Amino acid sequence: MNDCLFCKIIAGELPTTKLYEDDQVIAILDIMPVNPGHALVIPKTHSERMLETSEEEGAQVLSVAKRIGKALLETNLADGVTLSVNNGEASGQTVFHTHMHVIPRLNGDGLVSWKHGEYEDGEADKIATIVKNQLT
């Protein structure tokens, strides 16, 4: 993808602060971090959403994200870690090349979690049936 920001980073066309790289993924520091140490793990094969990546690439993204998260915790750069993938504009995705955020969390950092709700009577069963039928 010629106009993809992450493809340009992977190709070495744009500067970045690299944390890790192998034949499947690259991990970089986010240029607009939520907290210091906020990293992105990006598969080298272009796809817009994690839901479109191969099982192998998805597994490698998660493996590297876990390693970075552990490093953040072990070096006391974080009290906790959020691993997050946004799939599609409605979920907050702004760069349409699959990537996983590794966000260092600090006690009292003020980052807001999402709002929790409740199911109406019978709604959970209805949704579960729809999803389970699609999985088969």
C-alpha positions in Angstrom: 0.0 0.0 0.0 1.8 3.1 -1.2 0.0 5.5 1.0 0.0 3.4 4.2 1.9 5.0 7.0 2.9 1.7 8.6 3.9 0.2 5.2 6.3 3.2 4.7 7.7 2.6 8.2 8.2 -1.1 7.5 9.9 -0.2 4.2 12.3 2.2 6.0 10.9 5.2 4.2 9.9 7.0 7.4 11.9 7.4 10.6 10.8 5.5 13.7 12.0 4.3 17.1 12.2 0.6 16.7 11.9 -1.8 19.7 11.9 -5.1 17.8 11.8 -6.6 14.3 11.7 -10.0 12.8 10.5 -11.4 9.5 6.8 -11.1 10.4 6.4 -8.0 12.6 7.9 -4.7 13.7 7.4 -3.1 17.0 7.9 0.7 17.4 7.2 3.4 19.9 4.0 5.3 19.1 4.8 8.9 18.1 1.7 10.1 20.0 1.9 8.0 23.2 -0.9 7.6 25.7 1.9 7.1 28.3 5.7 6.9 27.8 6.6 3.5 26.4 3.4 3.2 24.4 4.3 0.7 21.6 2.7 -0.6 18.4 3.3 -4.1 17.2 2.6 -4.2 13.4 2.6 -7.2 11.1 4.7 -6.6 8.0 2.0 -7.9 5.6 -0.6 -5.2 5.0 -4.1 -5.9 6.1 -6.6 -3.3 7.4 -7.8 -5.3 10.4 -6.5 -7.9 12.8 -9.5 -10.0 11.7 -7.9 -10.3 8.2 -4.4 -11.3 9.3 -3.2 -14.9 9.1 -3.3 -17.0 12.2 0.5 -17.1 12.2 0.9 -13.3 12.0 -1.8 -12.7 14.6 0.0 -15.1 16.9 3.3 -13.4 16.4 1.8 -9.9 17.0 0.4 -11.2 20.3 3.7 -12.9 21.3 5.8 -9.8 20.7 3.2 -7.6 22.4 3.4 -9.9 25.5 7.2 -9.7 25.5 7.1 -5.9 25.3 4.4 -5.7 28.1 6.5 -7.9 30.3 9.6 -5.7 29.7 7.6 -2.6 30.6 6.5 -4.2 33.9 9.9 -5.7 34.7 11.7 -2.4 34.2 9.1 -0.5 36.3 8.0 1.6 33.4 4.5 0.5 34.0 2.3 -0.7 36.9 0.0 -2.5 34.4 -0.3 -3.0 30.6 -3.2 -2.7 28.2 -3.1 -4.7 25.0 -5.5 -3.3 22.5 -6.5 -3.8 18.9 -9.0 -1.5 17.1 -10.8 -3.1 14.1 -12.5 -0.5 12.0 -13.3 3.2 12.3 -16.2 2.6 14.8 -13.7 1.1 17.2 -11.3 4.0 17.1 -8.9 2.7 14.4 -7.2 5.7 12.7 -4.4 3.9 10.8 -5.8 1.2 8.6 -3.0 -1.3 8.8 -3.4 -3.9 11.5 -1.5 -3.1 14.7 -1.7 -3.9 18.4 -1.2 -1.2 21.0 0.9 -2.0 24.1 0.1 0.8 26.5 1.9 1.1 29.8 -0.5 1.9 32.6 0.4 3.7 35.7 -1.6 3.7 38.9 -3.7 6.9 38.8 -2.8 7.7 35.2 -6.3 9.0 34.6 -6.9 7.0 31.5 -10.6 6.3 31.3 -11.9 2.8 30.7 -15.0 2.1 28.7 -18.5 2.4 30.1 -20.0 -0.9 31.2 -23.7 -1.7 30.6 -26.2 -4.5 31.2 -28.1 -6.8 29.0 -31.9 -6.7 28.8 -33.8 -9.9 29.7 -33.0 -12.5 27.0 -30.6 -10.2 25.1 -27.4 -12.1 26.0 -28.8 -15.4 24.9 -30.1 -13.9 21.6 -26.6 -12.4 20.8 -24.8 -15.6 21.9 -27.0 -17.6 19.5 -26.3 -15.3 16.6 -22.5 -15.4 17.2 -22.4 -19.1 17.8 -24.3 -19.9 14.6 -21.8 -17.8 12.6 -18.8 -19.6 14.2 -20.0 -23.0 12.9 
